[in-house]
Amino acid sequence: MKFRIASVLAIVGVIVLTVALIRHTQAVFLKPEDERLYEQRSDKRVPVLVELFTSEGCSSCPPADDLLARLDKAQPVRGAEVIALSEHVDYWNHLGWRDPYSSAEFSRRQAEYADAFRIDGNYTPQMVVDGQTEFVGSNQSKARDAIVKASQTEKVAVQLTATGDSSNAAKASLRVRIENSPRVKSGDTAEVLIAITEDNLRSAVLRGENGGRSLKHTAVIRQLNVIGEIDSEAGQSFEGAYIANLESGWQRENLRAVVFVQERGSRRVLGAAAINLAAELEHR
């Protein structure tokens, strides 16, 4: 009899725990259908830049890559427009597998964040939200909290447009306009950066910690450049231009352009915008 009671209690406990986990998951991210309903009622979303420092040589990175993809595709945080950037670092490359999307540039950018956050060096996977919050990149609860917080911060409106060159399909001309430049912290400078990203990338990893796995990537940065600066005087307009060279191996339909304004010292993101490059070029 006691055994039966214990068994029943154990089953009830499992059911309660399962329901709690389901409710927690729903609380962390909205269902896509619920979010679409919210989008219809919402006038505007606040852009939030979500960067992931990752590597194909890191066995703990694929769950973070998957989380970034969900944030990007489902846009599950109400009131926020998640603008995703995947930055593949190069310091894993000597451990058996060279990440084809890696760059020392992203390792340096991550090191700048380490200095700003006063943490002991780089690590993967690391997610950074609006340049102000960092955490292990697979932690969806912390991701949600950071995105919600960032979406409550006032951002400067950034306009980004693209035009193609009928004589050269490998180039795209991007223009950035900011009507009223943001207030930059005294003694700091804000940089205007443009990134070209590519979605739906896949790799068959042959060696290293992920050897034998097929990995998928979203919003992988192909180019990242500073196109201008904004000083501490607010209210001025900014206009900038950038010619993007689109390499033949990139799938045009999967390319996006992202522009963001970021303080050089504090790393705070003051505004951002993103466009589907192929769709933008087709309509112009």
C-alpha positions as CSV (number, residue, x, y, z in Angstrom):
1,M,0.0,0.0,0.0
2,K,2.8,2.4,0.9
3,F,4.5,1.5,-2.3
4,R,1.4,2.4,-4.3
5,I,1.0,5.7,-2.5
6,A,4.7,6.6,-3.1
7,S,4.3,5.6,-6.8
8,V,1.2,7.8,-7.2
9,L,3.0,10.7,-5.5
10,A,6.0,10.3,-7.8
11,I,3.8,10.3,-10.9
12,V,1.9,13.4,-9.6
13,G,5.3,15.1,-9.0
14,V,6.5,14.4,-12.5
15,I,3.3,15.8,-13.9
16,V,3.5,19.0,-11.8
17,L,7.2,19.4,-12.8
18,T,6.4,19.0,-16.5
19,V,3.6,21.5,-16.4
20,A,5.8,24.0,-14.6
21,L,8.5,23.5,-17.3
22,I,6.0,24.1,-20.0
23,R,4.7,27.2,-18.4
24,H,8.2,28.5,-17.9
25,T,9.1,27.9,-21.5
26,Q,5.9,29.8,-22.6
27,A,6.8,32.6,-20.2
28,V,10.3,32.9,-21.6
29,F,9.3,33.0,-25.3
30,L,5.8,33.7,-26.7
31,K,4.3,31.2,-29.2
32,P,4.7,32.4,-32.8
33,E,0.9,32.6,-33.2
34,D,0.6,34.7,-30.1
35,E,3.4,36.9,-31.2
36,R,1.9,37.5,-34.6
37,L,-1.3,38.6,-32.9
38,Y,0.7,41.0,-30.7
39,E,2.5,42.4,-33.8
40,Q,-0.9,43.3,-35.3
41,R,-1.7,45.3,-32.2
42,S,1.7,46.9,-31.7
43,D,2.5,50.2,-33.4
44,K,6.2,49.7,-33.3
45,R,9.0,47.6,-32.0
46,V,12.3,48.8,-30.5
47,P,15.4,47.5,-32.2
48,V,17.6,45.4,-30.0
49,L,21.0,44.3,-31.2
50,V,21.8,40.7,-30.2
51,E,25.4,39.5,-30.9
52,L,26.6,35.9,-30.5
53,F,30.3,35.1,-30.4
54,T,30.5,31.5,-31.4
55,S,32.7,28.9,-33.2
56,E,32.2,25.6,-35.1
57,G,35.1,24.3,-33.0
58,C,33.2,24.7,-29.7
59,S,30.9,21.8,-28.7
60,S,28.8,24.0,-26.4
61,C,28.0,26.5,-29.2
62,P,25.4,24.8,-31.3
63,P,22.6,25.3,-28.7
64,A,23.5,29.0,-28.7
65,D,23.4,29.1,-32.5
66,D,19.9,27.6,-32.3
67,L,18.8,30.1,-29.8
68,L,20.0,33.0,-31.9
69,A,18.1,31.5,-34.9
70,R,14.9,31.3,-32.8
71,L,15.2,34.9,-31.6
72,D,15.8,36.0,-35.2
73,K,13.1,34.1,-36.9
74,A,10.3,34.0,-34.3
75,Q,10.9,37.5,-32.9
76,P,9.4,36.2,-29.6
77,V,9.9,39.1,-27.2
78,R,7.0,41.5,-27.5
79,G,7.9,45.1,-28.1
80,A,11.4,44.2,-29.3
81,E,12.8,43.8,-32.9
82,V,15.7,41.5,-32.4
83,I,18.5,42.3,-34.8
84,A,20.8,39.3,-34.8
85,L,24.6,39.1,-35.5
86,S,26.6,35.9,-35.4
87,E,30.3,36.5,-35.0
88,H,32.6,33.5,-35.4
89,V,35.8,33.9,-33.5
90,D,39.1,32.4,-34.7
91,Y,40.8,31.2,-31.4
92,W,39.3,27.7,-31.7
93,N,40.8,27.1,-35.1
94,H,44.0,25.5,-33.9
95,L,42.1,22.7,-32.1
96,G,41.3,20.5,-35.1
97,W,38.8,22.4,-37.2
98,R,39.1,25.8,-38.9
99,D,35.7,27.6,-38.8
100,P,35.1,28.8,-42.4
101,Y,33.2,31.9,-41.1
102,S,35.8,32.8,-38.4
103,S,37.8,36.0,-38.3
104,A,40.4,37.6,-36.0
105,E,38.3,40.7,-36.3
106,F,35.5,39.2,-34.3
107,S,37.9,37.9,-31.7
108,R,39.2,41.4,-31.3
109,R,35.7,42.8,-31.1
110,Q,34.9,40.3,-28.4
111,A,38.0,41.3,-26.5
112,E,36.8,44.9,-26.5
113,Y,33.6,43.7,-24.8
114,A,35.7,41.7,-22.3
115,D,37.5,44.9,-21.4
116,A,34.2,46.9,-21.1
117,F,32.6,44.2,-19.0
118,R,35.8,43.7,-17.0
119,I,35.7,39.9,-17.4
120,D,38.7,37.7,-17.7
121,G,39.1,37.2,-21.4
122,N,37.0,35.7,-24.3
123,Y,34.8,32.7,-24.1
124,T,32.2,30.9,-26.3
125,P,29.3,30.9,-26.7
126,Q,28.8,34.5,-25.5
127,M,25.7,36.6,-26.2
128,V,25.8,40.4,-25.9
129,V,22.6,42.4,-25.9
130,D,22.8,46.1,-27.0
131,G,26.4,46.1,-25.9
132,Q,25.4,46.3,-22.2
133,T,24.6,42.8,-21.0
134,E,26.6,39.6,-21.5
135,F,26.0,35.9,-20.6
136,V,26.4,32.4,-21.8
137,G,24.8,32.4,-25.2
138,S,22.6,29.4,-24.8
139,N,20.8,30.8,-21.7
140,Q,17.4,31.7,-23.1
141,S,16.0,33.0,-19.8
142,K,18.8,35.6,-19.6
143,A,18.4,36.4,-23.2
144,R,14.8,37.2,-22.8
145,D,15.4,39.3,-19.7
146,A,18.2,41.3,-21.4
147,I,16.1,41.8,-24.6
148,V,13.1,43.0,-22.6
149,K,15.3,45.4,-20.6
150,A,16.9,46.7,-23.8
151,S,13.6,47.2,-25.5
152,Q,12.6,49.6,-22.8
153,T,15.5,51.9,-23.6
154,E,14.9,54.8,-26.0
155,K,16.7,54.5,-29.3
156,V,17.5,56.9,-32.1
157,A,15.7,56.3,-35.3
158,V,18.0,55.0,-38.0
159,Q,17.1,54.8,-41.7
160,L,18.8,52.3,-44.0
161,T,18.2,51.9,-47.7
162,A,20.0,50.0,-50.5
163,T,20.3,50.4,-54.2
164,G,21.8,48.1,-56.7
165,D,24.1,48.7,-59.7
166,S,22.5,47.4,-62.9
167,S,26.0,47.1,-64.4
168,N,27.5,45.2,-61.5
169,A,25.4,42.7,-59.6
170,A,28.2,42.1,-57.1
171,K,27.8,45.6,-55.5
172,A,25.1,47.2,-53.4
173,S,25.1,50.8,-52.4
174,L,23.8,51.4,-48.8
175,R,22.8,54.8,-47.4
176,V,22.3,55.6,-43.7
177,R,20.4,58.6,-42.3
178,I,19.9,59.7,-38.7
179,E,17.7,62.8,-38.4
180,N,18.6,63.6,-34.8
181,S,21.8,62.1,-33.6
182,P,21.7,60.6,-30.1
183,R,23.3,62.0,-27.0
184,V,26.7,60.4,-26.5
185,K,28.3,60.1,-23.1
186,S,30.8,62.9,-22.4
187,G,34.2,62.0,-23.6
188,D,33.0,59.1,-25.7
189,T,32.4,58.8,-29.4
190,A,29.6,56.9,-31.2
191,E,30.6,54.8,-34.3
192,V,28.1,54.0,-37.1
193,L,28.8,50.4,-38.2
194,I,27.4,48.5,-41.2
195,A,27.3,44.7,-41.3
196,I,26.4,42.4,-44.2
197,T,25.0,39.1,-42.8
198,E,24.0,35.8,-44.4
199,D,21.3,33.3,-43.2
200,N,20.8,29.6,-43.8
201,L,24.4,28.6,-43.8
202,R,25.4,25.0,-43.2
203,S,28.6,23.2,-42.4
204,A,29.6,19.5,-42.3
205,V,32.2,19.6,-39.5
206,L,34.8,16.9,-40.0
207,R,37.1,17.3,-37.0
208,G,37.3,18.9,-33.6
209,E,34.8,18.9,-30.8
210,N,31.8,19.0,-33.3
211,G,33.4,16.4,-35.7
212,G,30.7,14.5,-37.5
213,R,28.0,17.1,-36.9
214,S,26.0,19.2,-39.4
215,L,25.7,22.7,-38.1
216,K,23.3,25.5,-39.1
217,H,24.0,29.2,-38.8
218,T,21.9,32.4,-38.9
219,A,22.9,36.1,-39.4
220,V,26.6,35.3,-39.9
221,I,28.6,38.5,-40.4
222,R,30.3,38.5,-43.8
223,Q,31.5,42.2,-43.6
224,L,31.7,44.6,-40.8
225,N,32.8,48.2,-41.2
226,V,32.7,51.6,-39.5
227,I,31.3,54.2,-41.9
228,G,31.3,57.3,-39.6
229,E,31.3,58.8,-36.2
230,I,29.0,60.9,-34.1
231,D,30.4,63.2,-31.4
232,S,28.9,64.1,-28.0
233,E,26.7,66.9,-29.4
234,A,23.2,65.6,-29.8
235,G,20.6,66.7,-32.3
236,Q,22.7,66.8,-35.4
237,S,21.9,64.8,-38.5
238,F,24.1,62.1,-39.9
239,E,24.4,60.8,-43.4
240,G,26.7,58.0,-44.5
241,A,27.2,55.7,-47.5
242,Y,28.8,52.3,-48.0
243,I,29.4,50.2,-51.0
244,A,29.0,46.5,-50.2
245,N,31.0,44.0,-52.3
246,L,28.9,40.9,-52.5
247,E,31.0,37.8,-53.1
248,S,29.9,35.2,-55.7
249,G,29.6,32.5,-53.1
250,W,27.1,34.3,-51.0
251,Q,23.4,33.5,-51.6
252,R,21.9,36.9,-52.5
253,E,18.4,35.9,-51.2
254,N,19.8,35.2,-47.7
255,L,21.7,38.5,-47.3
256,R,20.8,41.3,-44.9
257,A,22.3,44.7,-44.2
258,V,22.5,45.9,-40.6
259,V,23.4,49.3,-39.3
260,F,23.9,50.2,-35.7
261,V,25.2,53.1,-33.7
262,Q,27.5,52.2,-30.8
263,E,29.5,54.2,-28.2
264,R,33.2,53.3,-28.6
265,G,34.0,53.3,-24.9
266,S,30.9,52.1,-23.1
267,R,29.8,49.8,-26.0
268,R,26.2,51.0,-25.6
269,V,24.1,50.6,-28.7
270,L,22.1,53.8,-29.4
271,G,20.1,52.7,-32.4
272,A,19.9,50.0,-35.1
273,A,18.1,49.0,-38.3
274,A,18.1,46.0,-40.6
275,I,16.9,45.3,-44.1
276,N,16.6,42.3,-46.4
277,L,19.1,43.1,-49.0
278,A,17.7,41.1,-51.9
279,A,14.1,42.4,-51.3
280,E,15.3,46.0,-51.0
281,L,17.3,45.8,-54.2
282,E,14.4,44.2,-56.1
283,H,12.1,47.1,-55.3
284,R,14.5,49.8,-56.4
